[in-house]
Amino acid sequence: MRYTTVNGRTVSALCLGAMKFGSTTDAATSAAVLDRFVEAGGTFVDTADCYQFWVEGGQGHESETFLGRWRRERGVTDEVVIATKLGAQPTVPGTGVETQEGLSAKVVAMAAERSRERLGTDTLDLLYAHREDPLTPIEETMGAFNELVAQGSVRELGLSNHRTWRLERARATAEANGWQRPRVLQYRYSYLQPRHDAPLESAGHMHATPELMDFVRAQEAEGREHTLVAYTPLLSGAYTKPDKPLEYSYDHPGTVARLAVLDEVAKESGATRNQVVLAWLMGHEPRVIPLVGVSSVAQLDEALEATDLTLTPEQHSRLTAAR
């Protein structure tokens, strides 16, 4: 296993996504995947309080509930960092994010308490605002998050799927009030880059843009570190599965060029496309932690092997430069 740090705390350089655990991935398989991840040295797991409300029979708390039960049964405590998110749970059964709870102070306090209860912990390791809430001022949300920090209910704060200007407003608000700023950012990101003028098929996804990357670099230069966690790094199997075509937004000449170099490096290193993509992300600048969702131990093992794959500087540069 390869390791990195999230603002001084050591975590595995690969984050395990638990979105499907306890719902579309059955309990036995979910537990086996988690056990294997920890056995291999994995210490970073991601969930949300709305996973998976969109599947048949889903209520939106299945993943957190399952993780809480797994923690109790395995005696897992602080050795595994569990990140969760709030704000995207629908308020009307049968609807989607159009009726999301949002990020008001009242919702933040109530949702965080529900997450702590389901996960069976007094303190959430990392809490994200899941997606933007245009109806609530960012100042109100940041104040509510920092009330949780002051109470000892949350250790680390993050923002997911927010436009760059909102990140800057959150930073400025936190510094003006002496609050803890959000230092972990979660966005969709992979080796292949979509056209940013074409929407992604998953309406809730927000891709990390060049502007966001520039923001992270500029902030680091001023002494404000961020950790970028990248979800859907393997494009839901599109790198390797013929029955999983790339989305329309990836239909441009740059994709062809990047795939050609990806196949060259995979052949040179004796690795799969997926493993090269994960290794490229783990060697990324600014620093990226890939968040991988799997539905079997075999899929997890392929991802775990990527943590032992170190690309040469020339390979990494060649992959990055492909256009």
ChimeraX attribute file (.defattr): number of C-alpha atoms within 10 A of each C-alpha:
attribute: neighborCount
match mode: 1-to-1
recipient: residues
	/A:1	15
	/A:2	15
	/A:3	15
	/A:4	17
	/A:5	12
	/A:6	18
	/A:7	13
	/A:8	7
	/A:9	8
	/A:10	14
	/A:11	21
	/A:12	24
	/A:13	25
	/A:14	31
	/A:15	24
	/A:16	26
	/A:17	24
	/A:18	28
	/A:19	23
	/A:20	21
	/A:21	28
	/A:22	22
	/A:23	22
	/A:24	15
	/A:25	17
	/A:26	12
	/A:27	15
	/A:28	10
	/A:29	15
	/A:30	24
	/A:31	20
	/A:32	12
	/A:33	23
	/A:34	23
	/A:35	15
	/A:36	15
	/A:37	23
	/A:38	17
	/A:39	10
	/A:40	14
	/A:41	16
	/A:42	24
	/A:43	23
	/A:44	22
	/A:45	24
	/A:46	23
	/A:47	24
	/A:48	27
	/A:49	26
	/A:50	25
	/A:51	25
	/A:52	24
	/A:53	22
	/A:54	16
	/A:55	13
	/A:56	10
	/A:57	10
	/A:58	16
	/A:59	18
	/A:60	20
	/A:61	22
	/A:62	25
	/A:63	28
	/A:64	30
	/A:65	20
	/A:66	20
	/A:67	24
	/A:68	19
	/A:69	16
	/A:70	19
	/A:71	17
	/A:72	13
	/A:73	9
	/A:74	10
	/A:75	8
	/A:76	13
	/A:77	12
	/A:78	10
	/A:79	12
	/A:80	17
	/A:81	21
	/A:82	24
	/A:83	20
	/A:84	26
	/A:85	25
	/A:86	27
	/A:87	24
	/A:88	26
	/A:89	27
	/A:90	20
	/A:91	14
	/A:92	12
	/A:93	12
	/A:94	14
	/A:95	13
	/A:96	15
	/A:97	19
	/A:98	12
	/A:99	14
	/A:100	18
	/A:101	19
	/A:102	26
	/A:103	28
	/A:104	20
	/A:105	18
	/A:106	13
	/A:107	16
	/A:108	24
	/A:109	17
	/A:110	11
	/A:111	18
	/A:112	23
	/A:113	18
	/A:114	16
	/A:115	24
	/A:116	19
	/A:117	15
	/A:118	19
	/A:119	23
	/A:120	19
	/A:121	17
	/A:122	13
	/A:123	22
	/A:124	24
	/A:125	18
	/A:126	20
	/A:127	28
	/A:128	23
	/A:129	27
	/A:130	24
	/A:131	23
	/A:132	18
	/A:133	18
	/A:134	9
	/A:135	9
	/A:136	13
	/A:137	15
	/A:138	20
	/A:139	18
	/A:140	16
	/A:141	21
	/A:142	27
	/A:143	20
	/A:144	19
	/A:145	28
	/A:146	23
	/A:147	18
	/A:148	21
	/A:149	18
	/A:150	13
	/A:151	10
	/A:152	12
	/A:153	21
	/A:154	20
	/A:155	16
	/A:156	22
	/A:157	24
	/A:158	24
	/A:159	24
	/A:160	24
	/A:161	20
	/A:162	20
	/A:163	17
	/A:164	17
	/A:165	12
	/A:166	14
	/A:167	23
	/A:168	13
	/A:169	15
	/A:170	21
	/A:171	21
	/A:172	15
	/A:173	19
	/A:174	18
	/A:175	12
	/A:176	9
	/A:177	11
	/A:178	10
	/A:179	18
	/A:180	20
	/A:181	22
	/A:182	25
	/A:183	20
	/A:184	20
	/A:185	23
	/A:186	26
	/A:187	22
	/A:188	20
	/A:189	25
	/A:190	20
	/A:191	20
	/A:192	22
	/A:193	18
	/A:194	22
	/A:195	14
	/A:196	13
	/A:197	7
	/A:198	12
	/A:199	15
	/A:200	17
	/A:201	10
	/A:202	8
	/A:203	8
	/A:204	12
	/A:205	17
	/A:206	19
	/A:207	22
	/A:208	22
	/A:209	17
	/A:210	10
	/A:211	12
	/A:212	18
	/A:213	16
	/A:214	13
	/A:215	17
	/A:216	23
	/A:217	18
	/A:218	13
	/A:219	15
	/A:220	13
	/A:221	10
	/A:222	9
	/A:223	9
	/A:224	14
	/A:225	19
	/A:226	22
	/A:227	20
	/A:228	25
	/A:229	23
	/A:230	23
	/A:231	24
	/A:232	18
	/A:233	24
	/A:234	24
	/A:235	20
	/A:236	15
	/A:237	15
	/A:238	14
	/A:239	19
	/A:240	14
	/A:241	10
	/A:242	9
	/A:243	8
	/A:244	12
	/A:245	14
	/A:246	18
	/A:247	15
	/A:248	13
	/A:249	15
	/A:250	18
	/A:251	14
	/A:252	12
	/A:253	9
	/A:254	16
	/A:255	18
	/A:256	15
	/A:257	15
	/A:258	20
	/A:259	18
	/A:260	14
	/A:261	18
	/A:262	26
	/A:263	15
	/A:264	15
	/A:265	22
	/A:266	19
	/A:267	13
	/A:268	11
	/A:269	16
	/A:270	11
	/A:271	17
	/A:272	19
	/A:273	19
	/A:274	22
	/A:275	22
	/A:276	28
	/A:277	25
	/A:278	28
	/A:279	22
	/A:280	25
	/A:281	23
	/A:282	24
	/A:283	17
	/A:284	13
	/A:285	11
	/A:286	16
	/A:287	18
	/A:288	23
	/A:289	27
	/A:290	28
	/A:291	26
	/A:292	24
	/A:293	22
	/A:294	21
	/A:295	17
	/A:296	13
	/A:297	18
	/A:298	11
	/A:299	13
	/A:300	18
	/A:301	15
	/A:302	14
	/A:303	24
	/A:304	23
	/A:305	16
	/A:306	22
	/A:307	19
	/A:308	12
	/A:309	18
	/A:310	15
	/A:311	19
	/A:312	12
	/A:313	10
	/A:314	9
	/A:315	20
	/A:316	18
	/A:317	12
	/A:318	15
	/A:319	23
	/A:320	16
	/A:321	11
	/A:322	16
	/A:323	14
